[in-house]
Protein backbone atom coordinates (compact mmCIF):
# COMPACT_ATOMS: atom_id res chain seq x y z
CA UNK A 1 0.00 0.00 0.00
CA UNK A 2 2.81 2.38 0.85
CA UNK A 3 4.56 1.64 -2.46
CA UNK A 4 1.42 2.50 -4.42
CA UNK A 5 1.44 6.00 -2.91
CA UNK A 6 5.15 6.63 -2.45
CA UNK A 7 6.27 5.58 -5.94
CA UNK A 8 4.04 8.05 -7.87
CA UNK A 9 4.89 10.86 -5.45
CA UNK A 10 8.62 10.29 -5.95
CA UNK A 11 8.08 9.99 -9.69
CA UNK A 12 6.13 13.27 -9.70
CA UNK A 13 8.86 14.98 -7.69
CA UNK A 14 11.44 13.75 -10.18
CA UNK A 15 9.36 15.09 -13.07
CA UNK A 16 8.92 18.44 -11.32
CA UNK A 17 12.66 18.63 -10.58
CA UNK A 18 13.53 17.87 -14.21
CA UNK A 19 11.04 20.44 -15.47
CA UNK A 20 12.33 23.02 -13.02
CA UNK A 21 15.94 22.40 -14.03
CA UNK A 22 15.22 22.47 -17.76
CA UNK A 23 12.46 25.08 -18.08
CA UNK A 24 12.80 27.31 -15.00
CA UNK A 25 12.35 30.54 -16.98
CA UNK A 26 9.03 29.41 -18.45
CA UNK A 27 7.46 27.97 -15.28
CA UNK A 28 5.64 29.76 -12.44
CA UNK A 29 6.83 29.70 -8.84
CA UNK A 30 8.72 26.61 -7.68
CA UNK A 31 6.27 25.61 -4.94
CA UNK A 32 3.52 25.33 -7.53
CA UNK A 33 5.69 23.20 -9.79
CA UNK A 34 6.77 20.91 -6.95
CA UNK A 35 3.15 20.53 -5.85
CA UNK A 36 1.73 19.91 -9.32
CA UNK A 37 4.16 17.11 -10.22
CA UNK A 38 3.34 14.74 -7.34
CA UNK A 39 -0.38 15.54 -7.33
CA UNK A 40 -0.56 14.93 -11.07
CA UNK A 41 1.30 11.66 -10.70
CA UNK A 42 -1.00 10.52 -7.90
CA UNK A 43 -4.07 11.36 -9.94
CA UNK A 44 -2.57 9.63 -12.97
CA UNK A 45 -1.94 6.50 -10.91
CA UNK A 46 -5.52 6.56 -9.69
CA UNK A 47 -6.93 6.94 -13.22
CA UNK A 48 -4.65 4.25 -14.65
CA UNK A 49 -5.36 1.91 -11.75
CA UNK A 50 -9.10 2.41 -12.13
CA UNK A 51 -9.00 1.75 -15.86
CA UNK A 52 -6.52 -1.16 -15.84
CA UNK A 53 -7.57 -2.85 -12.63
CA UNK A 54 -5.47 -4.16 -9.77
CA UNK A 55 -2.09 -5.75 -10.36
CA UNK A 56 -0.85 -3.50 -13.16
CA UNK A 57 1.95 -1.68 -11.38
CA UNK A 58 3.89 -0.79 -14.52
CA UNK A 59 0.75 0.50 -16.23
CA UNK A 60 -0.14 2.60 -13.20
CA UNK A 61 3.35 4.11 -13.06
CA UNK A 62 3.18 4.82 -16.78
CA UNK A 63 -0.12 6.61 -16.23
CA UNK A 64 1.44 8.55 -13.38
CA UNK A 65 4.34 9.64 -15.57
CA UNK A 66 2.14 10.68 -18.46
CA UNK A 67 -0.44 12.53 -16.38
CA UNK A 68 2.19 14.27 -14.23
CA UNK A 69 4.04 15.38 -17.37
CA UNK A 70 0.85 16.66 -18.97
CA UNK A 71 -0.09 18.69 -15.90
CA UNK A 72 3.40 20.14 -15.68
CA UNK A 73 3.27 21.08 -19.36
CA UNK A 74 0.07 23.03 -18.69
CA UNK A 75 2.07 25.30 -16.38
CA UNK A 76 4.44 26.38 -19.16
CA UNK A 77 4.29 29.95 -20.34
CA UNK A 78 5.19 30.98 -23.88
CA UNK A 79 8.84 31.92 -24.36
CA UNK A 80 9.65 35.58 -23.97
CA UNK A 81 10.08 37.12 -27.39
CA UNK A 82 11.01 40.63 -28.27
CA UNK A 83 8.62 42.34 -30.59
CA UNK A 84 10.84 45.33 -31.18
CA UNK A 85 10.49 46.58 -34.71
CA UNK A 86 7.46 44.45 -35.54
CA UNK A 87 4.76 46.97 -34.77
CA UNK A 88 4.52 50.13 -36.90
CA UNK A 89 5.17 53.42 -35.15
Backbone as XML, in Angstrom:
<?xml version="1.0"?>
<chain id="A" units="angstrom">
  <residue number="1" name="UNK">
    <atom name="N" x="0.819" y="-1.194" z="0.000"/>
    <atom name="CA" x="0.000" y="0.000" z="0.000"/>
    <atom name="C" x="0.865" y="1.260" z="0.000"/>
  </residue>
  <residue number="2" name="UNK">
    <atom name="N" x="1.919" y="1.219" z="0.781"/>
    <atom name="CA" x="2.806" y="2.375" z="0.852"/>
    <atom name="C" x="3.514" y="2.601" z="-0.477"/>
  </residue>
  <residue number="3" name="UNK">
    <atom name="N" x="3.892" y="1.524" z="-1.165"/>
    <atom name="CA" x="4.557" y="1.640" z="-2.457"/>
    <atom name="C" x="3.636" y="2.279" z="-3.487"/>
  </residue>
  <residue number="4" name="UNK">
    <atom name="N" x="2.344" y="1.967" z="-3.424"/>
    <atom name="CA" x="1.420" y="2.502" z="-4.424"/>
    <atom name="C" x="1.194" y="4.005" z="-4.260"/>
  </residue>
  <residue number="5" name="UNK">
    <atom name="N" x="1.545" y="4.553" z="-3.119"/>
    <atom name="CA" x="1.441" y="6.001" z="-2.914"/>
    <atom name="C" x="2.812" y="6.662" z="-3.034"/>
  </residue>
  <residue number="6" name="UNK">
    <atom name="N" x="3.820" y="6.027" z="-2.480"/>
    <atom name="CA" x="5.150" y="6.630" z="-2.449"/>
    <atom name="C" x="5.816" y="6.670" z="-3.827"/>
  </residue>
  <residue number="7" name="UNK">
    <atom name="N" x="5.638" y="5.626" z="-4.621"/>
    <atom name="CA" x="6.274" y="5.581" z="-5.944"/>
    <atom name="C" x="5.788" y="6.702" z="-6.863"/>
  </residue>
  <residue number="8" name="UNK">
    <atom name="N" x="4.467" y="6.934" z="-7.005"/>
    <atom name="CA" x="4.044" y="8.049" z="-7.870"/>
    <atom name="C" x="4.457" y="9.420" z="-7.336"/>
  </residue>
  <residue number="9" name="UNK">
    <atom name="N" x="4.470" y="9.573" z="-6.013"/>
    <atom name="CA" x="4.887" y="10.862" z="-5.450"/>
    <atom name="C" x="6.355" y="11.126" z="-5.776"/>
  </residue>
  <residue number="10" name="UNK">
    <atom name="N" x="7.204" y="10.123" z="-5.605"/>
    <atom name="CA" x="8.617" y="10.294" z="-5.946"/>
    <atom name="C" x="8.812" y="10.504" z="-7.447"/>
  </residue>
  <residue number="11" name="UNK">
    <atom name="N" x="8.016" y="9.807" z="-8.242"/>
    <atom name="CA" x="8.080" y="9.995" z="-9.692"/>
    <atom name="C" x="7.639" y="11.406" z="-10.075"/>
  </residue>
  <residue number="12" name="UNK">
    <atom name="N" x="6.589" y="11.901" z="-9.448"/>
    <atom name="CA" x="6.132" y="13.267" z="-9.703"/>
    <atom name="C" x="7.142" y="14.307" z="-9.261"/>
  </residue>
  <residue number="13" name="UNK">
    <atom name="N" x="7.807" y="14.058" z="-8.132"/>
    <atom name="CA" x="8.856" y="14.981" z="-7.695"/>
    <atom name="C" x="10.027" y="14.985" z="-8.662"/>
  </residue>
  <residue number="14" name="UNK">
    <atom name="N" x="10.358" y="13.824" z="-9.193"/>
    <atom name="CA" x="11.442" y="13.746" z="-10.179"/>
    <atom name="C" x="11.062" y="14.490" z="-11.457"/>
  </residue>
  <residue number="15" name="UNK">
    <atom name="N" x="9.816" y="14.348" z="-11.881"/>
    <atom name="CA" x="9.355" y="15.091" z="-13.066"/>
    <atom name="C" x="9.377" y="16.594" z="-12.814"/>
  </residue>
  <residue number="16" name="UNK">
    <atom name="N" x="8.929" y="17.012" z="-11.643"/>
    <atom name="CA" x="8.924" y="18.441" z="-11.317"/>
    <atom name="C" x="10.347" y="18.982" z="-11.239"/>
  </residue>
  <residue number="17" name="UNK">
    <atom name="N" x="11.268" y="18.201" z="-10.662"/>
    <atom name="CA" x="12.658" y="18.632" z="-10.577"/>
    <atom name="C" x="13.254" y="18.790" z="-11.972"/>
  </residue>
  <residue number="18" name="UNK">
    <atom name="N" x="12.985" y="17.804" z="-12.841"/>
    <atom name="CA" x="13.530" y="17.867" z="-14.208"/>
    <atom name="C" x="12.951" y="19.062" z="-14.966"/>
  </residue>
  <residue number="19" name="UNK">
    <atom name="N" x="11.657" y="19.297" z="-14.802"/>
    <atom name="CA" x="11.043" y="20.442" z="-15.474"/>
    <atom name="C" x="11.594" y="21.750" z="-14.923"/>
  </residue>
  <residue number="20" name="UNK">
    <atom name="N" x="11.805" y="21.803" z="-13.623"/>
    <atom name="CA" x="12.333" y="23.025" z="-13.015"/>
    <atom name="C" x="13.772" y="23.285" z="-13.454"/>
  </residue>
  <residue number="21" name="UNK">
    <atom name="N" x="14.562" y="22.241" z="-13.579"/>
    <atom name="CA" x="15.936" y="22.403" z="-14.032"/>
    <atom name="C" x="16.012" y="22.826" z="-15.488"/>
  </residue>
  <residue number="22" name="UNK">
    <atom name="N" x="15.152" y="22.257" z="-16.308"/>
    <atom name="CA" x="15.224" y="22.467" z="-17.756"/>
    <atom name="C" x="14.478" y="23.723" z="-18.209"/>
  </residue>
  <residue number="23" name="UNK">
    <atom name="N" x="13.338" y="24.011" z="-17.596"/>
    <atom name="CA" x="12.456" y="25.077" z="-18.080"/>
    <atom name="C" x="12.126" y="26.100" z="-16.996"/>
  </residue>
  <residue number="24" name="UNK">
    <atom name="N" x="13.065" y="26.430" z="-16.147"/>
    <atom name="CA" x="12.796" y="27.311" z="-15.003"/>
    <atom name="C" x="12.289" y="28.690" z="-15.425"/>
  </residue>
  <residue number="25" name="UNK">
    <atom name="N" x="12.761" y="29.201" z="-16.549"/>
    <atom name="CA" x="12.350" y="30.542" z="-16.981"/>
    <atom name="C" x="10.908" y="30.578" z="-17.478"/>
  </residue>
  <residue number="26" name="UNK">
    <atom name="N" x="10.376" y="29.435" z="-17.881"/>
    <atom name="CA" x="9.029" y="29.410" z="-18.448"/>
    <atom name="C" x="7.979" y="28.868" z="-17.483"/>
  </residue>
  <residue number="27" name="UNK">
    <atom name="N" x="8.384" y="28.530" z="-16.266"/>
    <atom name="CA" x="7.462" y="27.972" z="-15.283"/>
    <atom name="C" x="7.115" y="29.007" z="-14.222"/>
  </residue>
  <residue number="28" name="UNK">
    <atom name="N" x="5.959" y="28.852" z="-13.557"/>
    <atom name="CA" x="5.636" y="29.755" z="-12.445"/>
    <atom name="C" x="6.487" y="29.426" z="-11.215"/>
  </residue>
  <residue number="29" name="UNK">
    <atom name="N" x="6.062" y="29.868" z="-10.078"/>
    <atom name="CA" x="6.833" y="29.697" z="-8.838"/>
    <atom name="C" x="7.126" y="28.224" z="-8.550"/>
  </residue>
  <residue number="30" name="UNK">
    <atom name="N" x="8.282" y="27.984" z="-7.967"/>
    <atom name="CA" x="8.724" y="26.610" z="-7.685"/>
    <atom name="C" x="7.770" y="25.824" z="-6.807"/>
  </residue>
  <residue number="31" name="UNK">
    <atom name="N" x="7.192" y="26.411" z="-5.756"/>
    <atom name="CA" x="6.270" y="25.612" z="-4.943"/>
    <atom name="C" x="5.091" y="25.053" z="-5.746"/>
  </residue>
  <residue number="32" name="UNK">
    <atom name="N" x="4.609" y="25.815" z="-6.691"/>
    <atom name="CA" x="3.516" y="25.335" z="-7.527"/>
    <atom name="C" x="3.966" y="24.182" z="-8.414"/>
  </residue>
  <residue number="33" name="UNK">
    <atom name="N" x="5.160" y="24.268" z="-8.944"/>
    <atom name="CA" x="5.690" y="23.197" z="-9.794"/>
    <atom name="C" x="5.898" y="21.931" z="-8.977"/>
  </residue>
  <residue number="34" name="UNK">
    <atom name="N" x="6.492" y="22.078" z="-7.786"/>
    <atom name="CA" x="6.772" y="20.911" z="-6.951"/>
    <atom name="C" x="5.519" y="20.358" z="-6.278"/>
  </residue>
  <residue number="35" name="UNK">
    <atom name="N" x="4.426" y="21.057" z="-6.322"/>
    <atom name="CA" x="3.151" y="20.530" z="-5.853"/>
    <atom name="C" x="2.378" y="19.868" z="-6.988"/>
  </residue>
  <residue number="36" name="UNK">
    <atom name="N" x="2.459" y="20.437" z="-8.178"/>
    <atom name="CA" x="1.731" y="19.914" z="-9.322"/>
    <atom name="C" x="2.262" y="18.557" z="-9.775"/>
  </residue>
  <residue number="37" name="UNK">
    <atom name="N" x="3.569" y="18.368" z="-9.772"/>
    <atom name="CA" x="4.156" y="17.108" z="-10.218"/>
    <atom name="C" x="3.657" y="15.900" z="-9.437"/>
  </residue>
  <residue number="38" name="UNK">
    <atom name="N" x="3.821" y="15.887" z="-8.102"/>
    <atom name="CA" x="3.340" y="14.738" z="-7.338"/>
    <atom name="C" x="1.826" y="14.568" z="-7.353"/>
  </residue>
  <residue number="39" name="UNK">
    <atom name="N" x="1.083" y="15.672" z="-7.290"/>
    <atom name="CA" x="-0.381" y="15.542" z="-7.331"/>
    <atom name="C" x="-0.851" y="15.008" z="-8.679"/>
  </residue>
  <residue number="40" name="UNK">
    <atom name="N" x="-0.221" y="15.455" z="-9.753"/>
    <atom name="CA" x="-0.561" y="14.932" z="-11.070"/>
    <atom name="C" x="-0.224" y="13.461" z="-11.201"/>
  </residue>
  <residue number="41" name="UNK">
    <atom name="N" x="0.913" y="13.062" z="-10.646"/>
    <atom name="CA" x="1.304" y="11.656" z="-10.698"/>
    <atom name="C" x="0.367" y="10.789" z="-9.868"/>
  </residue>
  <residue number="42" name="UNK">
    <atom name="N" x="-0.048" y="11.282" z="-8.705"/>
    <atom name="CA" x="-1.002" y="10.524" z="-7.896"/>
    <atom name="C" x="-2.336" y="10.365" z="-8.615"/>
  </residue>
  <residue number="43" name="UNK">
    <atom name="N" x="-2.809" y="11.437" z="-9.215"/>
    <atom name="CA" x="-4.072" y="11.360" z="-9.941"/>
    <atom name="C" x="-3.932" y="10.449" z="-11.159"/>
  </residue>
  <residue number="44" name="UNK">
    <atom name="N" x="-2.800" y="10.507" z="-11.834"/>
    <atom name="CA" x="-2.565" y="9.626" z="-12.975"/>
    <atom name="C" x="-2.522" y="8.166" z="-12.576"/>
  </residue>
  <residue number="45" name="UNK">
    <atom name="N" x="-1.948" y="7.877" z="-11.411"/>
    <atom name="CA" x="-1.944" y="6.505" z="-10.908"/>
    <atom name="C" x="-3.355" y="6.041" z="-10.603"/>
  </residue>
  <residue number="46" name="UNK">
    <atom name="N" x="-4.140" y="6.916" z="-10.021"/>
    <atom name="CA" x="-5.520" y="6.563" z="-9.692"/>
    <atom name="C" x="-6.335" y="6.289" z="-10.957"/>
  </residue>
  <residue number="47" name="UNK">
    <atom name="N" x="-6.198" y="7.138" z="-11.966"/>
    <atom name="CA" x="-6.932" y="6.944" z="-13.217"/>
    <atom name="C" x="-6.473" y="5.662" z="-13.921"/>
  </residue>
  <residue number="48" name="UNK">
    <atom name="N" x="-5.167" y="5.443" z="-13.997"/>
    <atom name="CA" x="-4.648" y="4.247" z="-14.654"/>
    <atom name="C" x="-5.034" y="2.995" z="-13.880"/>
  </residue>
  <residue number="49" name="UNK">
    <atom name="N" x="-4.974" y="3.054" z="-12.559"/>
    <atom name="CA" x="-5.360" y="1.908" z="-11.751"/>
    <atom name="C" x="-6.841" y="1.598" z="-11.865"/>
  </residue>
  <residue number="50" name="UNK">
    <atom name="N" x="-7.661" y="2.630" z="-11.981"/>
    <atom name="CA" x="-9.099" y="2.409" z="-12.133"/>
    <atom name="C" x="-9.434" y="1.841" z="-13.510"/>
  </residue>
  <residue number="51" name="UNK">
    <atom name="N" x="-8.685" y="2.234" z="-14.509"/>
    <atom name="CA" x="-9.003" y="1.747" z="-15.857"/>
    <atom name="C" x="-8.368" y="0.377" z="-16.141"/>
  </residue>
  <residue number="52" name="UNK">
    <atom name="N" x="-7.191" y="0.110" z="-15.590"/>
    <atom name="CA" x="-6.519" y="-1.164" z="-15.843"/>
    <atom name="C" x="-6.898" y="-2.251" z="-14.849"/>
  </residue>
  <residue number="53" name="UNK">
    <atom name="N" x="-7.256" y="-1.877" z="-13.656"/>
    <atom name="CA" x="-7.570" y="-2.853" z="-12.631"/>
    <atom name="C" x="-6.370" y="-3.100" z="-11.741"/>
  </residue>
  <residue number="54" name="UNK">
    <atom name="N" x="-6.574" y="-3.902" z="-10.702"/>
    <atom name="CA" x="-5.471" y="-4.156" z="-9.772"/>
    <atom name="C" x="-4.403" y="-5.059" z="-10.394"/>
  </residue>
  <residue number="55" name="UNK">
    <atom name="N" x="-3.176" y="-4.888" z="-9.916"/>
    <atom name="CA" x="-2.094" y="-5.748" z="-10.360"/>
    <atom name="C" x="-1.294" y="-5.243" z="-11.535"/>
  </residue>
  <residue number="56" name="UNK">
    <atom name="N" x="-1.586" y="-4.075" z="-12.029"/>
    <atom name="CA" x="-0.847" y="-3.504" z="-13.161"/>
    <atom name="C" x="0.023" y="-2.349" z="-12.661"/>
  </residue>
  <residue number="57" name="UNK">
    <atom name="N" x="1.085" y="-2.697" z="-11.981"/>
    <atom name="CA" x="1.949" y="-1.681" z="-11.376"/>
    <atom name="C" x="2.643" y="-0.859" z="-12.449"/>
  </residue>
  <residue number="58" name="UNK">
    <atom name="N" x="3.178" y="-1.521" z="-13.457"/>
    <atom name="CA" x="3.890" y="-0.795" z="-14.517"/>
    <atom name="C" x="2.941" y="0.120" z="-15.290"/>
  </residue>
  <residue number="59" name="UNK">
    <atom name="N" x="1.742" y="-0.339" z="-15.546"/>
    <atom name="CA" x="0.754" y="0.499" z="-16.230"/>
    <atom name="C" x="0.343" y="1.695" z="-15.395"/>
  </residue>
  <residue number="60" name="UNK">
    <atom name="N" x="0.216" y="1.492" z="-14.087"/>
    <atom name="CA" x="-0.140" y="2.603" z="-13.200"/>
    <atom name="C" x="0.981" y="3.635" z="-13.130"/>
  </residue>
  <residue number="61" name="UNK">
    <atom name="N" x="2.230" y="3.169" z="-13.086"/>
    <atom name="CA" x="3.349" y="4.114" z="-13.059"/>
    <atom name="C" x="3.504" y="4.839" z="-14.392"/>
  </residue>
  <residue number="62" name="UNK">
    <atom name="N" x="3.166" y="4.158" z="-15.474"/>
    <atom name="CA" x="3.183" y="4.822" z="-16.777"/>
    <atom name="C" x="2.114" y="5.908" z="-16.828"/>
  </residue>
  <residue number="63" name="UNK">
    <atom name="N" x="0.940" y="5.602" z="-16.311"/>
    <atom name="CA" x="-0.120" y="6.609" z="-16.235"/>
    <atom name="C" x="0.268" y="7.773" z="-15.357"/>
  </residue>
  <residue number="64" name="UNK">
    <atom name="N" x="0.976" y="7.486" z="-14.265"/>
    <atom name="CA" x="1.436" y="8.553" z="-13.380"/>
    <atom name="C" x="2.428" y="9.459" z="-14.090"/>
  </residue>
  <residue number="65" name="UNK">
    <atom name="N" x="3.344" y="8.853" z="-14.838"/>
    <atom name="CA" x="4.336" y="9.642" z="-15.570"/>
    <atom name="C" x="3.679" y="10.512" z="-16.626"/>
  </residue>
  <residue number="66" name="UNK">
    <atom name="N" x="2.790" y="9.923" z="-17.390"/>
    <atom name="CA" x="2.136" y="10.681" z="-18.459"/>
    <atom name="C" x="1.277" y="11.811" z="-17.907"/>
  </residue>
  <residue number="67" name="UNK">
    <atom name="N" x="0.464" y="11.511" z="-16.910"/>
    <atom name="CA" x="-0.442" y="12.532" z="-16.382"/>
    <atom name="C" x="0.324" y="13.625" z="-15.651"/>
  </residue>
  <residue number="68" name="UNK">
    <atom name="N" x="1.363" y="13.251" z="-14.895"/>
    <atom name="CA" x="2.190" y="14.268" z="-14.235"/>
    <atom name="C" x="2.893" y="15.164" z="-15.237"/>
  </residue>
  <residue number="69" name="UNK">
    <atom name="N" x="3.393" y="14.578" z="-16.315"/>
    <atom name="CA" x="4.036" y="15.379" z="-17.366"/>
    <atom name="C" x="3.075" y="16.305" z="-18.078"/>
  </residue>
  <residue number="70" name="UNK">
    <atom name="N" x="1.861" y="15.822" z="-18.316"/>
    <atom name="CA" x="0.854" y="16.662" z="-18.973"/>
    <atom name="C" x="0.474" y="17.835" z="-18.081"/>
  </residue>
  <residue number="71" name="UNK">
    <atom name="N" x="0.263" y="17.585" z="-16.799"/>
    <atom name="CA" x="-0.088" y="18.689" z="-15.903"/>
    <atom name="C" x="1.046" y="19.693" z="-15.767"/>
  </residue>
  <residue number="72" name="UNK">
    <atom name="N" x="2.280" y="19.207" z="-15.731"/>
    <atom name="CA" x="3.404" y="20.144" z="-15.679"/>
    <atom name="C" x="3.521" y="20.947" z="-16.969"/>
  </residue>
  <residue number="73" name="UNK">
    <atom name="N" x="3.192" y="20.337" z="-18.095"/>
    <atom name="CA" x="3.272" y="21.075" z="-19.357"/>
    <atom name="C" x="2.198" y="22.158" z="-19.437"/>
  </residue>
  <residue number="74" name="UNK">
    <atom name="N" x="1.102" y="21.988" z="-18.704"/>
    <atom name="CA" x="0.072" y="23.029" z="-18.691"/>
    <atom name="C" x="0.513" y="24.272" z="-17.930"/>
  </residue>
  <residue number="75" name="UNK">
    <atom name="N" x="1.543" y="24.145" z="-17.121"/>
    <atom name="CA" x="2.071" y="25.298" z="-16.384"/>
    <atom name="C" x="3.007" y="26.162" z="-17.218"/>
  </residue>
  <residue number="76" name="UNK">
    <atom name="N" x="3.462" y="25.648" z="-18.343"/>
    <atom name="CA" x="4.442" y="26.377" z="-19.156"/>
    <atom name="C" x="3.855" y="27.657" z="-19.734"/>
  </residue>
  <residue number="77" name="UNK">
    <atom name="N" x="4.652" y="28.695" z="-19.695"/>
    <atom name="CA" x="4.290" y="29.954" z="-20.341"/>
    <atom name="C" x="5.002" y="30.026" z="-21.680"/>
  </residue>
  <residue number="78" name="UNK">
    <atom name="N" x="4.486" y="30.831" z="-22.601"/>
    <atom name="CA" x="5.193" y="30.980" z="-23.876"/>
    <atom name="C" x="6.560" y="31.623" z="-23.646"/>
  </residue>
  <residue number="79" name="UNK">
    <atom name="N" x="7.506" y="31.316" z="-24.526"/>
    <atom name="CA" x="8.838" y="31.923" z="-24.363"/>
    <atom name="C" x="8.771" y="33.429" z="-24.569"/>
  </residue>
  <residue number="80" name="UNK">
    <atom name="N" x="9.598" y="34.123" z="-23.846"/>
    <atom name="CA" x="9.653" y="35.584" z="-23.970"/>
    <atom name="C" x="10.284" y="35.947" z="-25.305"/>
  </residue>
  <residue number="81" name="UNK">
    <atom name="N" x="9.557" y="36.677" z="-26.092"/>
    <atom name="CA" x="10.080" y="37.123" z="-27.392"/>
    <atom name="C" x="10.050" y="38.641" z="-27.432"/>
  </residue>
  <residue number="82" name="UNK">
    <atom name="N" x="10.982" y="39.173" z="-28.108"/>
    <atom name="CA" x="11.009" y="40.628" z="-28.269"/>
    <atom name="C" x="10.277" y="40.985" z="-29.563"/>
  </residue>
  <residue number="83" name="UNK">
    <atom name="N" x="9.387" y="41.906" z="-29.433"/>
    <atom name="CA" x="8.618" y="42.337" z="-30.588"/>
    <atom name="C" x="9.093" y="43.691" z="-31.086"/>
  </residue>
  <residue number="84" name="UNK">
    <atom name="N" x="10.293" y="44.038" z="-30.767"/>
    <atom name="CA" x="10.839" y="45.330" z="-31.182"/>
    <atom name="C" x="10.944" y="45.383" z="-32.699"/>
  </residue>
  <residue number="85" name="UNK">
    <atom name="N" x="10.423" y="46.385" z="-33.274"/>
    <atom name="CA" x="10.495" y="46.582" z="-34.712"/>
    <atom name="C" x="9.392" y="45.880" z="-35.493"/>
  </residue>
  <residue number="86" name="UNK">
    <atom name="N" x="8.529" y="45.162" z="-34.844"/>
    <atom name="CA" x="7.464" y="44.452" z="-35.540"/>
    <atom name="C" x="6.256" y="45.356" z="-35.723"/>
  </residue>
  <residue number="87" name="UNK">
    <atom name="N" x="5.933" y="46.104" z="-34.700"/>
    <atom name="CA" x="4.758" y="46.967" z="-34.771"/>
    <atom name="C" x="5.113" y="48.301" z="-35.420"/>
  </residue>
  <residue number="88" name="UNK">
    <atom name="N" x="4.225" y="48.820" z="-36.280"/>
    <atom name="CA" x="4.517" y="50.128" z="-36.902"/>
    <atom name="C" x="4.392" y="51.243" z="-35.878"/>
  </residue>
  <residue number="89" name="UNK">
    <atom name="N" x="5.180" y="52.286" z="-36.067"/>
    <atom name="CA" x="5.170" y="53.425" z="-35.150"/>
    <atom name="C" x="4.273" y="54.513" z="-35.632"/>
  </residue>
</chain>
